[in-house]
Structures are given as structure tokens and as C-alpha cells.
Amino acid sequence: MHAETLLIRNAAWVLTGAGRGIGSTDILIQAGRIAAIAPDLVAPPQARCIDAHDCLVTPGLVNAHWHSPMQLSPGTSDRMNHKVFMWENQVDTANRSQEEIYLSAVVGCLQMLKSGTTAVIDHFPEQGFGIDDVATVVKAFEDCGMRAVVALRIFDGEYSDIIPPADRITPALRKALTTGNTLAPRPMQDSLDLVRAAIGKFDRTAGRIRIFPAPSNPVRCSDELLVACQDIAESLDTGVHCHLLETRTQAELAARAYGRSMVEHMDAIGAFGGRWSCAHCNWVSEAEIAIMGRLGAVAVFNPESNLKIGSGIPPIPALLAAGVPCAIGTDGASTNDNLILQDAMQLVAILHRAGEPDRRRWVTVDDAIAMATTGGAKAMLEPELGRLVPGAKADLVLYDLSAPWWVPLNDPAQQWVFGERGGSVDTVIVDGKVVMENGRALFIDEKAVLNAAREILPGVRKRNSGVRAIAAAVAALE
């Protein structure tokens, strides 16, 4: 895929960024970047022209938290709490072949591109993994044309937040954990060596795929591992991605372990900063919010997933008021069932309104758009994403305004957040390349991929009977 010279002609409306727009204009794209935005631009020689007379053009959305291994499990987690879900998810995602890893990632890429998302942070995978697994998921993003961070999920402690207390562990659960625990930690140095090797081999693949260290969750990691991730990020110019305080249990575990909150502890040991992006943040305290605001760490909200499994609601107005950079994710398809980021944009805008009488504290449409564009770009360490201005990287989406939810066109920003659900995406451009046109992917055989993906789960579940026993034993206690 080579960057083209593209001239998008006569766009009905261009949302250049949160709170900004231009009507009836052209966009010139050269060498993967936006060269000009103005009416009646002259097409350079050999430029490809795209008619956008009845289209809205927006920055590509950034999904700042996703799990590609979960992509084959929509419709599998209703009325499960976090502990039960986590073990059931292992049954569907552990011990996969390279083809299964690849197909799961590509299915997710297709759904994101088709609904207007051009960039993603993939918190990958969960279980122990090797360099071949990283190569496979990188290839999936490369083949699909997406911009991505592959955030390598590591830990060196127990998943204590999803294992019942010792006095409640039954003989059946103890036996199952001994023989089938796919979340058993491995030595810290092994994980760090693997992360460094993956960064050296795959970081900046195709100029748009990054590799980050990604502690699974700080309560599952030693202080040494957390500090090492910060050191890797500083020395190799990467970010760090993690889950943070998704559940009340995680906040309670941190308080017992450290005598202070999780973020306070990480800050105190030098294992936190502006390179971190933190998924969920449902149970952050006022003190933790202040630290995040001071350091510039990104809070990544996943409202649909968190509501579905009852894990919590993030204090979005308080985080915004404290100057914390905010972004939006879908989380995995096993807890969300879709990767439509517009759904999450709508939720972050309205989630708190019924309980907040002061409308001045309500999250605005422009707040939601910023979270889904420039906020996600900050989490990816991509400051040139998320806005349509000259010099910015050319990741953008054309929406067909003839769809009923766009008629009449009263307020493009409001209708993008509250009305659009990805169904009117027509053309998607990533890094100056058209990767989807007329709603169809140009570089992936969609039919073949989807047919192959339909056949994967039964075999994966059969080979994971050991972890199924853990899931059943945990469910019996919950």
C-alpha cells in the first residue's frame, strides 16, 4: 500500500476537530499528510479525485483500548461479573494457533474500519505469548491498513483480583488452578526481554504500528516490573498501556498492599507519567485524579463494557475538570459485543447527566469528539492525529449524508455523536491510503476471513477444558 495524491472534492462538511468545521471545501492529501484544506483546490498531476459532495469528512476515530483475542466472542458474557467473565474469556482465547490469532485481529479491524475507526491500541494478548504471536498480530494490522499500537500485556504476579480469597477456594478450584491456570505468571525478566525484542523487531512497522509495554494491571505486577515498563518507555520512546482500577476489588487490593492508592503508589516509586494510558479508571480517587492531571497520564473510558459487567462508572466530569487527558475505547468484543466507537462517544457524553444537576459539568459533544480523536492520539503518542489540518497525518473518514439519521443536517457534530453508528461510512483513508471504498475493504478478502473465523471457537474451547474447570468453580462461588 503506497500513499497516493488524493483530492477530496466538494465535501459538504469537514469536521476538522472538536468544535471546528468547514462547509463546502476540498482536502488535498500528499505523501500521507493533509497538504491543504480550502475550496476549489487545483488537482496536482496524477491526483486521484474523490467526489464528496454529499459527504461529511471527519478525523478517523481512535479506539484507545481493545483486545483482539476477544474478537470472536461477542454474545458470550451477559449477566457475568468481572471475575466470572475473566475466566470464561480464557476458555475462548487461550492456546490459539497463529491463524486463529490473525483472523481474530482481522475481524476486529474490519469492524472498526467499516464504522470509522482508523487507529487502535490492542492490549494483546493476556496469557503467556511469544515473539511469533507478536509478529502475527502486527501482520494483521499491516495487511488491513490500520494504524495501531500493539500493547504487550505482561504481569509477574497473581491475578488476585479474580481469584477468590484463600479461605473460599474449594478443593475443586484449587485442583483446577493447579492444572489449568492460563494466567500463571512467568518470570519478570522473561517478559521484559520479550518486550524489548518485540520493540526492536516490530516498532514502527509500515510507519504506523507501534509496540508498547503494557502491564496487565498494576495490582498484578511487582514494583520492579512497573518501574521497568516506565524505563523502557523513556529509553525507547514508547508509551505504556494498562488496565487501571476497573473494579472496586482492585482498589481495595492496592490499599491493603501499599497502604495507599494504586496511583499514589506508582507515582511514589517512579513508575508513572505522561507516557501512560490507563483503561477504565472507574475507581480512581480525588488524589489519584490530581496525580494523573499533574503528570498528563491518559484515562481511557470503556463505558459499554463496564456497564455490561457491572464493574463501575468512571468519574468523567471530575477527570476532565482536573485536566486529565481523556480517551475512549470499546474494550473487547466479549464484554461489549461491538467495536462501534460512536456508541462509546454517546455514552461518555450522557452517562453522568441524570446525576449531575449542574449542566455546566456535563460532558459536551466537543469533549466526546476530542476524547475519540486527539485524546486517543495522545494515548498512542501520535500528536499529528485526530485533527484535519494542513500537516496532520491523513487518517480520515467519509460518511454518506444521504442516510436517514443525517437528514436534515442540523448539527454535524451532534449528529455524529448521537445519531451515527458507523452505518454510513463510505470511504476510509489511513496514512494517506484509501483502505476502504464504498464500504468495502480493499486489501482483505472479507468473505474468506469471515467464513474462516466462524469455525474457530469450538476447537479453541475443546482444547481449553482445563481452564473451563476454573471458570465453573469460580462461577459457583459468585
Secondary structure, DSSP 4 states (H G I P E B T S, - for coil): -----EEEEEEEEEEEETTEEEEEEEEEEETTEEEEEETTPPPPTTPEEEE-TTEEEEEPEEEEEE-GGGGG-TTS-TT--HHHHHHHHHHHHSS--HHHHHHHHHHHHHHHHHTTEEEEEEEE-SS---HHHHHHHHHHHHHHT-EEEEEEEE-SS--TTTSPPGGG--HHHHHHHHHH-TT----HHHHHHHHHHHHHHHTTBTTTEEEEEEES-GGGS-HHHHHHHHHHHHHHT--EEEEES-SHHHHHHHHHHHSS-HHHHHHHTT---TTEEEEE-TT--HHHHHHHHHHTPEEEE-HHHHHHTT-----HHHHHHTT--EEE----HHHHS---HHHHHHHHHHTTGGG---GGGSPPHHHHHHIIIIIHHHHTT-TT-S--STTSB--EEEEETTSGGGSS-S-HHHHHHHT--STTEEEEEETTEEEEETTEESSS-HHHHHHHHTTSHHHHHHHTHHHHHHHHHHHHH-
